[in-house]
Amino acid sequence: MGVKQIPLYRFVKWLEWHGLEYQRTKDSHDHYNYPERHPKRLLRTVTVRTKYKDIPILHIHTNLKTMGISKEQFEQEIKGF
């Protein structure tokens, strides 16, 4: 089926469900990462552009790669949000 655009609020809820926390805002981008000293702490933050109502597919793919999560896993998990 493939990953499709989803609403911003659903993606943010999914990030929080995975344990990521809001870190900062720079311009119109919110940055999320695992808490300090968390074993899964990311080298690069997951970035969400808040000016969009829906998250573009390319942004979803980039953030999944950053988190090390497959598209298939994402599709299964996002159904609950």
FIZA-281528 format. One record per residue: x, y, z of N, C-alpha, C in turn. Coordinates in Angstrom, 3 decimals. Each point is the difference from the previous one (the first is absolute). Layout:
# FIZA-281528
<nc1: X&nc2: Y&nc3: Z&cac1: X&cac2: Y&cac3: Z&cc1: X&cc2: Y&cc3: Z>
...
END
This chain:
# FIZA-281528
<nc1: 0.820&nc2: -1.202&nc3: 0.000&cac1: -0.820&cac2: 1.202&cac3: 0.000&cc1: 0.859&cc2: 1.260&cc3: 0.000>
<nc1: 1.022&nc2: 0.068&nc3: 0.827&cac1: 0.888&cac2: 1.145&cac3: 0.016&cc1: -0.399&cc2: 1.047&cc3: 1.028>
<nc1: 0.992&nc2: 0.762&nc3: 0.428&cac1: -0.225&cac2: 1.057&cac3: 0.977&cc1: -0.672&cc2: 1.175&cc3: -0.695>
<nc1: -1.002&nc2: 0.575&nc3: 0.679&cac1: -0.717&cac2: 1.161&cac3: -0.529&cc1: 0.125&cc2: 1.153&cc3: 0.978>
<nc1: -0.336&nc2: 1.200&nc3: -0.471&cac1: -0.023&cac2: 1.162&cac3: 0.879&cc1: -0.926&cc2: -0.263&cc3: 1.168>
<nc1: 0.377&nc2: 0.509&nc3: 1.167&cac1: -0.871&cac2: -0.088&cac3: 1.159&cc1: -0.044&cc2: 1.365&cc3: 0.679>
<nc1: -1.042&nc2: 0.262&nc3: 0.793&cac1: -0.077&cac2: 1.282&cac3: 0.706&cc1: 1.147&cc2: 0.167&cc3: 1.002>
<nc1: 0.415&nc2: 1.228&nc3: 0.160&cac1: 1.101&cac2: 0.343&cac3: 0.906&cc1: -0.241&cc2: -0.546&cc3: 1.403>
<nc1: -1.204&nc2: 0.194&nc3: 0.536&cac1: -0.264&cac2: -0.409&cac3: 1.378&cc1: 0.160&cc2: -1.513&cc3: 0.184>
<nc1: -0.359&nc2: -0.801&nc3: -1.015&cac1: 0.143&cac2: -1.454&cac3: 0.098&cc1: 1.475&cc2: -0.395&cc3: 0.034>
<nc1: 0.798&nc2: 0.659&nc3: -0.835&cac1: 1.426&cac2: -0.318&cac3: -0.048&cc1: 0.668&cc2: 0.361&cc3: 1.322>
<nc1: -0.355&nc2: 1.153&nc3: 0.569&cac1: 0.576&cac2: 0.418&cac3: 1.278&cc1: -0.409&cc2: -0.971&cc3: 1.106>
<nc1: -1.252&nc2: -0.428&nc3: 0.019&cac1: -0.450&cac2: -0.979&cac3: 0.997&cc1: 0.774&cc2: -1.306&cc3: -0.146>
<nc1: 0.253&nc2: -0.407&nc3: -1.241&cac1: 0.762&cac2: -1.217&cac3: -0.252&cc1: 1.430&cc2: 0.144&cc3: 0.516>
<nc1: 0.631&nc2: 1.172&nc3: -0.240&cac1: 1.356&cac2: 0.241&cac3: 0.505&cc1: 0.030&cc2: -0.101&cc3: 1.520>
<nc1: -0.972&nc2: 0.626&nc3: 0.656&cac1: -0.059&cac2: -0.023&cac3: 1.460&cc1: -0.247&cc2: -1.423&cc3: 0.512>
<nc1: -0.784&nc2: -0.780&nc3: -0.722&cac1: -0.256&cac2: -1.385&cac3: 0.372&cc1: 1.306&cc2: -0.808&cc3: -0.036>
<nc1: 0.884&nc2: 0.360&nc3: -0.919&cac1: 1.302&cac2: -0.661&cac3: -0.094&cc1: 0.972&cc2: 0.496&cc3: 1.067>
<nc1: -0.380&nc2: 0.986&nc3: 0.769&cac1: 0.850&cac2: 0.488&cac3: 1.085&cc1: 0.787&cc2: 1.247&cc3: -0.335>
<nc1: -0.195&nc2: 0.562&nc3: -1.186&cac1: 0.701&cac2: 1.222&cac3: -0.355&cc1: -0.664&cc2: 1.188&cc3: 0.687>
<nc1: 0.800&nc2: 0.991&nc3: 0.329&cac1: -0.488&cac2: 1.201&cac3: 0.655&cc1: 0.344&cc2: 1.219&cc3: -0.835>
<nc1: -0.852&nc2: 1.011&nc3: 0.135&cac1: 0.271&cac2: 1.280&cac3: -0.650&cc1: 1.286&cc2: 0.561&cc3: 0.586>
<nc1: 0.918&nc2: 0.457&nc3: -0.873&cac1: 1.277&cac2: 0.559&cac3: 0.451&cc1: 0.060&cc2: 1.517&cc3: -0.175>
<nc1: -0.382&nc2: 0.454&nc3: -1.199&cac1: 0.105&cac2: 1.441&cac3: -0.279&cc1: -0.748&cc2: 0.326&cc3: -1.289>
<nc1: -0.163&nc2: 1.295&nc3: -0.242&cac1: -0.541&cac2: 0.481&cac3: -1.268&cc1: 1.024&cc2: 0.940&cc3: -0.608>
<nc1: 0.265&nc2: -0.186&nc3: -1.271&cac1: 0.870&cac2: 0.909&cac3: -0.738&cc1: -0.747&cc2: 0.361&cc3: -1.269>
<nc1: -0.288&nc2: 1.280&nc3: -0.143&cac1: -0.837&cac2: 0.497&cac3: -1.084&cc1: -1.352&cc2: -0.709&cc3: 0.066>
<nc1: -0.413&nc2: -0.703&nc3: -1.028&cac1: -1.295&cac2: -0.691&cac3: 0.036&cc1: 0.180&cc2: -1.507&cc3: 0.133>
<nc1: 1.113&nc2: -0.412&nc3: 0.587&cac1: 0.306&cac2: -1.427&cac3: 0.147&cc1: 0.066&cc2: -0.377&cc3: 1.483>
<nc1: -0.786&nc2: -0.996&nc3: 0.384&cac1: 0.098&cac2: -0.567&cac3: 1.343&cc1: 0.938&cc2: -1.198&cc3: -0.068>
<nc1: 0.847&nc2: -0.121&nc3: 1.014&cac1: 0.982&cac2: -1.074&cac3: 0.042&cc1: -0.305&cc2: -0.917&cc3: 1.173>
<nc1: 0.029&nc2: -1.305&nc3: -0.268&cac1: -0.287&cac2: -1.024&cac3: 1.006&cc1: 1.177&cc2: -0.950&cc3: 0.110>
<nc1: 0.218&nc2: -0.489&nc3: 1.230&cac1: 1.039&cac2: -0.988&cac3: 0.241&cc1: -0.363&cc2: -0.759&cc3: 1.269>
<nc1: 0.680&nc2: -1.099&nc3: 0.247&cac1: -0.182&cac2: -0.717&cac3: 1.248&cc1: 0.604&cc2: 0.836&cc3: 1.125>
<nc1: -0.459&nc2: -0.198&nc3: 1.239&cac1: 0.553&cac2: 0.767&cac3: 1.125&cc1: 1.503&cc2: -0.236&cc3: 0.167>
<nc1: 0.657&nc2: 0.920&nc3: 0.696&cac1: 1.434&cac2: -0.136&cac3: 0.293&cc1: 0.262&cc2: -1.356&cc3: 0.639>
<nc1: 1.119&nc2: -0.599&nc3: -0.329&cac1: 0.463&cac2: -1.283&cac3: 0.537&cc1: -0.913&cc2: -1.180&cc3: -0.340>
<nc1: -0.919&nc2: 0.181&nc3: -0.903&cac1: -0.843&cac2: -1.111&cac3: -0.460&cc1: 0.856&cc2: -0.867&cc3: -0.914>
<nc1: -0.118&nc2: -1.318&nc3: 0.095&cac1: 0.860&cac2: -0.867&cac3: -0.824&cc1: -0.207&cc2: 0.158&cc3: -1.504>
<nc1: -1.164&nc2: 0.473&nc3: -0.416&cac1: -0.267&cac2: 0.177&cac3: -1.427&cc1: 0.239&cc2: 1.434&cc3: -0.475>
<nc1: 0.619&nc2: 0.835&nc3: 0.785&cac1: 0.221&cac2: 1.407&cac3: -0.360&cc1: 0.511&cc2: 0.093&cc3: -1.438>
<nc1: -0.648&nc2: 0.844&nc3: -0.813&cac1: 0.331&cac2: 0.140&cac3: -1.418&cc1: 1.146&cc2: 0.988&cc3: -0.204>
<nc1: 0.826&nc2: -0.245&nc3: -0.988&cac1: 1.074&cac2: 0.928&cac3: -0.341&cc1: -0.558&cc2: 1.246&cc3: -0.679>
<nc1: -1.132&nc2: -0.188&nc3: -0.678&cac1: -0.654&cac2: 1.101&cac3: -0.722&cc1: -1.454&cc2: 0.030&cc3: 0.467>
<nc1: -0.534&nc2: 1.186&nc3: 0.237&cac1: -1.372&cac2: 0.091&cac3: 0.483&cc1: -1.001&cc2: -0.311&cc3: -1.105>
<nc1: -1.185&nc2: -0.415&nc3: 0.420&cac1: -1.121&cac2: -0.174&cac3: -0.923&cc1: -0.622&cc2: 1.382&cc3: -0.138>
<nc1: -0.127&nc2: 0.475&nc3: -1.226&cac1: -0.448&cac2: 1.359&cac3: -0.255&cc1: -1.378&cc2: -0.005&cc3: -0.646>
<nc1: -0.883&nc2: 0.845&nc3: 0.550&cac1: -1.360&cac2: 0.111&cac3: -0.497&cc1: -0.257&cc2: 1.464&cc3: -0.325>
<nc1: -0.416&nc2: 0.267&nc3: -1.213&cac1: -0.293&cac2: 1.371&cac3: -0.412&cc1: -1.446&cc2: 0.320&cc3: 0.354>
<nc1: -0.182&nc2: 0.892&nc3: 0.965&cac1: -1.324&cac2: 0.263&cac3: 0.560&cc1: -0.887&cc2: 0.863&cc3: -0.879>
<nc1: 0.534&nc2: 0.572&nc3: -1.045&cac1: -0.856&cac2: 0.823&cac3: -0.857&cc1: -0.891&cc2: -0.860&cc3: -0.903>
<nc1: 0.334&nc2: -1.292&nc3: -0.117&cac1: -0.816&cac2: -0.907&cac3: -0.804&cc1: -1.103&cc2: -0.618&cc3: 0.846>
<nc1: -1.183&nc2: -0.136&nc3: -0.571&cac1: -1.093&cac2: -0.686&cac3: 0.678&cc1: 0.234&cc2: -1.513&cc3: -0.065>
<nc1: 0.540&nc2: -0.456&nc3: -1.122&cac1: 0.335&cac2: -1.414&cac3: -0.194&cc1: 1.509&cc2: -0.131&cc3: -0.197>
<nc1: 0.545&nc2: -1.103&nc3: 0.487&cac1: 1.436&cac2: -0.262&cac3: -0.151&cc1: 0.243&cc2: -0.557&cc3: -1.396>
<nc1: 0.851&nc2: 0.649&nc3: -0.807&cac1: 0.308&cac2: -0.535&cac3: -1.336&cc1: 0.679&cc2: -1.368&cc3: 0.076>
<nc1: -0.221&nc2: -0.799&nc3: -1.001&cac1: 0.540&cac2: -1.360&cac3: -0.047&cc1: 1.521&cc2: -0.013&cc3: 0.126>
<nc1: 0.666&nc2: 0.914&nc3: -0.677&cac1: 1.464&cac2: 0.052&cac3: 0.070&cc1: 0.470&cc2: 0.238&cc3: 1.431>
<nc1: -0.688&nc2: 0.854&nc3: 0.754&cac1: 0.379&cac2: 0.274&cac3: 1.392&cc1: -0.215&cc2: -1.241&cc3: 0.863>
<nc1: -1.066&nc2: -0.732&nc3: -0.266&cac1: -0.248&cac2: -1.233&cac3: 0.741&cc1: 1.135&cc2: -0.992&cc3: -0.255>
<nc1: 0.357&nc2: -0.193&nc3: -1.254&cac1: 1.067&cac2: -0.947&cac3: -0.353&cc1: 1.324&cc2: 0.390&cc3: 0.648>
<nc1: 0.332&nc2: 1.289&nc3: -0.029&cac1: 1.257&cac2: 0.467&cac3: 0.593&cc1: 0.016&cc2: -0.245&cc3: 1.502>
<nc1: -1.113&nc2: 0.305&nc3: 0.664&cac1: -0.067&cac2: -0.188&cac3: 1.444&cc1: 0.007&cc2: -1.478&cc3: 0.389>
<nc1: -0.618&nc2: -0.845&nc3: -0.806&cac1: 0.044&cac2: -1.438&cac3: 0.272&cc1: 1.428&cc2: -0.515&cc3: -0.099>
<nc1: 0.727&nc2: 0.475&nc3: -0.988&cac1: 1.396&cac2: -0.410&cac3: -0.164&cc1: 0.836&cc2: 0.453&cc3: 1.198>
<nc1: -0.245&nc2: 1.216&nc3: 0.469&cac1: 0.708&cac2: 0.516&cac3: 1.168&cc1: -0.260&cc2: -0.865&cc3: 1.224>
<nc1: -1.250&nc2: -0.459&nc3: 0.152&cac1: -0.390&cac2: -0.804&cac3: 1.159&cc1: 0.347&cc2: -1.481&cc3: -0.161>
<nc1: 0.319&nc2: -0.424&nc3: -1.217&cac1: 0.302&cac2: -1.404&cac3: -0.245&cc1: -1.246&cc2: -0.875&cc3: -0.006>
<nc1: -1.105&nc2: 0.550&nc3: -0.477&cac1: -1.280&cac2: -0.716&cac3: -0.039&cc1: -0.381&cc2: -0.232&cc3: -1.459>
<nc1: -0.473&nc2: -1.195&nc3: -0.294&cac1: -0.385&cac2: -0.325&cac3: -1.370&cc1: -1.361&cc2: 0.624&cc3: -0.335>
<nc1: -0.243&nc2: 0.146&nc3: -1.287&cac1: -1.288&cac2: 0.537&cac3: -0.459&cc1: -1.133&cc2: -0.933&cc3: 0.383>
<nc1: 0.242&nc2: -1.299&nc3: -0.049&cac1: -1.022&cac2: -0.981&cac3: 0.350&cc1: -0.384&cc2: 0.109&cc3: 1.469>
<nc1: 1.005&nc2: 0.137&nc3: 0.856&cac1: -0.269&cac2: 0.151&cac3: 1.426&cc1: -0.792&cc2: 1.280&cc3: 0.250>
<nc1: 0.382&nc2: 1.078&nc3: -0.653&cac1: -0.700&cac2: 1.274&cac3: 0.149&cc1: -1.458&cc2: -0.131&cc3: -0.426>
<nc1: -0.249&nc2: -0.636&nc3: -1.137&cac1: -1.367&cac2: -0.139&cac3: -0.489&cc1: -0.870&cc2: -0.765&cc3: 0.989>
<nc1: 0.556&nc2: -1.034&nc3: 0.629&cac1: -0.760&cac2: -0.774&cac3: 0.994&cc1: -0.283&cc2: 0.828&cc3: 1.247>
<nc1: 1.007&nc2: 0.723&nc3: 0.477&cac1: -0.145&cac2: 0.736&cac3: 1.247&cc1: -0.881&cc2: 1.239&cc3: -0.137>
<nc1: 0.064&nc2: 0.682&nc3: -1.128&cac1: -0.719&cac2: 1.264&cac3: -0.155&cc1: -1.514&cc2: -0.204&cc3: -0.076>
<nc1: -0.424&nc2: -1.212&nc3: -0.282&cac1: -1.432&cac2: -0.279&cac3: -0.085&cc1: -0.717&cc2: 0.303&cc3: 1.309>
<nc1: 0.682&nc2: -0.124&nc3: 1.111&cac1: -0.613&cac2: 0.224&cac3: 1.307&cc1: -0.058&cc2: 1.454&cc3: 0.440>
<nc1: 0.450&nc2: 0.905&nc3: -0.835&cac1: 0.046&cac2: 1.411&cac3: 0.400&cc1: -0.929&cc2: 0.859&cc3: -0.804>
END
